[in-house]
């Protein structure tokens, strides 16, 4: 038995890795959405339409993460 078997689950156990991956994915999606928004605003699209769509997507992503990680 190695001494690492006695350690409590840390940031490198399988469950936290899944959570970290979800967090990274959420951050990546958010970053891409803001980049897309910036591009569309610079190209003359309607800002309020972009913000409402981004708000809906972020709200759904937040709900999905909460459902996937019960408190």
C-alpha positions, 0 to 999 in steps of 0.5 A: 500500500502506498502512502498516497492511499491514505490521502483524502481525495484532492484536486487530482482525483477523478471527481474533481477533474470532471468538475474542473473540466466543466468549469474550464468548458464553461469559461471557454464557452463564455470567452468565445461568446464574448469574442463573438459578441465583440465581433458582431458589435464591431460589424454593426449588429444590434447590441441588445439582441446579442446581449439577450442571446448571451444572457440566455446561453449563460443562464442555461449553462449555469443551470446545467452546471448546477444540475450536474453538481448537486449541493 
